């Protein structure tokens, strides 16, 4: 059994540092308790500003963020952080499940998930890749491109920005999936005191204490959260603690600064994969190998970031961001991984709105550099403990980016967007434990330019059409290069993507729709064996990703709200020498999440919901064995008590259906039922309350 512990002294030092900034400040006015009728990511209700917020240049307001996202010549989404607080908030699935274009599915009720946009990082059944994950505009990814889901606290997000594909160019991202930016509350827009408690099935307990304060020039926000659950399955206990804080200061009318501090301490047992027959018969069981090897993933993360924004005018801004992160990982799987990682980066971004001749013009340009060093030590796994050393690497990854994008209003209705990103990345690994005369050191680099051409047409004040064509480039992470039993020298992944779509927001109705098609060269396919152990990564020759992203919300009156997020995914090989035109494994062809919300007034609401994946899908690229589709029903109840209290009850999988939430991705299952399946949670009920000081 794993030993769980909380690094209290380290967290306490962080808490004291942030509290020292917050406590002397005057209290801000409270934000009202969450209104669950804000569910859809595409709907933005009236925005209230609390406290004595000045025009803070380091953080956009919710309304400013929406206006900026609507200026993209492509698909974006905005998720109000209040919209998901009307139910359990444990995983990123709870926060991003209704974000248009986002495929996310928890692996076994834990924070580890499969997160993908347009098939990005599709082969990753652990950690994350193919998307730029940001905290207030600064990368949360390691320098090699991988990221940890536990590094994000959904309860400490004021809103979440989703940039699909090349539409993330404003932040210098040019991956197939784009970027997701988590923007934190500040002392100006958060309640002075916020207390939240959740509890429920499978020993689930979660809490948050958040403090905020502000003066005319300074503000601060601090959030401390904790989670403990036994888990639906055996050997699936989770325990994590997060401290997140930020403090800002206005040095003058044109200069603002803000500092961010993060501490994460997380412990996760890994129950492993089952055969489909075992998952149907006993979905709560853990894989025998996971128990024997006491497989788990434990890490500690400390991160500090800073941002300085100079605004010489209302239409111009120069922002400098920098960050440093230190992470220690203990990860017994088929071997025991002991890793220590140090990442640092800096970004310089200029944004200007003005005139180009007689035309309105918006220009963004930036430079970014990131570097990470990893001490990667590997040992034989002896019942979860480190045995004899099997390998040791000294690794360094770096990325240098230059990016720009210009939008010109050709007329009042037609806007032309032109942009490009230039990238130079290096991946260097020194083998410090050479065995059998085989030196697995390597030093490789990847470079390229990713251009973008887009158009927008403004139909009216609430409707616009968009289209674009773009290139993307993604170097492999160390997970692809050396994450398996041997080093696999793979090349970068390139793609050409075209999309068309529309955004519409009328009285009581909003629609976000995008149709895309991407031709991918050298797609990074990470393969595993029948027991989930990595076999390494290969570059596919050519693959095709195409689909439909649809998010909508309809509120016919004050009492009713219908919201939905639909994905159609068609990912396949393109005349491959081995797999022909087979489907790419690992993702359902269709997925729908929908909710019907009824609330006669703010004191009560009820919201039945459904998650639907109607078609079976393959777990292997040879297309010989499928995972079954599923339909899962739930319902939420809740409301406000007086002006400061809110409550909820969140019931999930009401029919107690046995279903598969995620799978391995294997090359060829040979038609056999192997251990490739992760069962979804059974029937569960969660309840919680929240109190916010006015």
HELIX and SHEET records of a PDB file:
HELIX    1   1 UNK A    8  UNK A   22  1                                  15    
HELIX    2   2 UNK A   36  UNK A   38  5                                   3    
HELIX    3   3 UNK A   62  UNK A   70  1                                   9    
HELIX    4   4 UNK A   92  UNK A   96  1                                   5    
HELIX    5   5 UNK A  149  UNK A  151  5                                   3    
HELIX    6   6 UNK A  154  UNK A  156  5                                   3    
HELIX    7   7 UNK A  165  UNK A  171  5                                   7    
HELIX    8   8 UNK A  276  UNK A  281  1                                   6    
HELIX    9   9 UNK A  288  UNK A  292  1                                   5    
HELIX   10  10 UNK A  478  UNK A  482  1                                   5    
SHEET    1   A 5 UNK A  76  UNK A  80  0                                        
SHEET    2   A 5 UNK A 159  UNK A 164 -1                                        
SHEET    3   A 5 UNK A 178  UNK A 183 -1                                        
SHEET    4   A 5 UNK A 132  UNK A 135  1                                        
SHEET    5   A 5 UNK A 138  UNK A 139 -1                                        
SHEET    1   B 2 UNK A 103  UNK A 106  0                                        
SHEET    2   B 2 UNK A 113  UNK A 116 -1                                        
SHEET    1   C23 UNK A 193  UNK A 200  0                                        
SHEET    2   C23 UNK A 204  UNK A 214 -1                                        
SHEET    3   C23 UNK A 218  UNK A 229 -1                                        
SHEET    4   C23 UNK A 238  UNK A 252 -1                                        
SHEET    5   C23 UNK A 255  UNK A 269 -1                                        
SHEET    6   C23 UNK A 296  UNK A 313 -1                                        
SHEET    7   C23 UNK A 316  UNK A 332 -1                                        
SHEET    8   C23 UNK A 335  UNK A 356 -1                                        
SHEET    9   C23 UNK A 359  UNK A 382 -1                                        
SHEET   10   C23 UNK A 385  UNK A 409 -1                                        
SHEET   11   C23 UNK A 414  UNK A 431 -1                                        
SHEET   12   C23 UNK A 442  UNK A 460 -1                                        
SHEET   13   C23 UNK A 463  UNK A 474 -1                                        
SHEET   14   C23 UNK A 493  UNK A 506 -1                                        
SHEET   15   C23 UNK A 509  UNK A 521 -1                                        
SHEET   16   C23 UNK A 542  UNK A 554 -1                                        
SHEET   17   C23 UNK A 560  UNK A 573 -1                                        
SHEET   18   C23 UNK A 590  UNK A 601 -1                                        
SHEET   19   C23 UNK A 604  UNK A 613 -1                                        
SHEET   20   C23 UNK A 630  UNK A 641 -1                                        
SHEET   21   C23 UNK A 645  UNK A 652 -1                                        
SHEET   22   C23 UNK A 684  UNK A 692 -1                                        
SHEET   23   C23 UNK A 193  UNK A 200 -1                                        
SHEET    1   D 2 UNK A 524  UNK A 528  0                                        
SHEET    2   D 2 UNK A 534  UNK A 539 -1                                        
SHEET    1   E 2 UNK A 617  UNK A 618  0                                        
SHEET    2   E 2 UNK A 626  UNK A 627 -1                                        
SHEET    1   F 2 UNK A 660  UNK A 663  0                                        
SHEET    2   F 2 UNK A 677  UNK A 679 -1                                        
END                                                                             
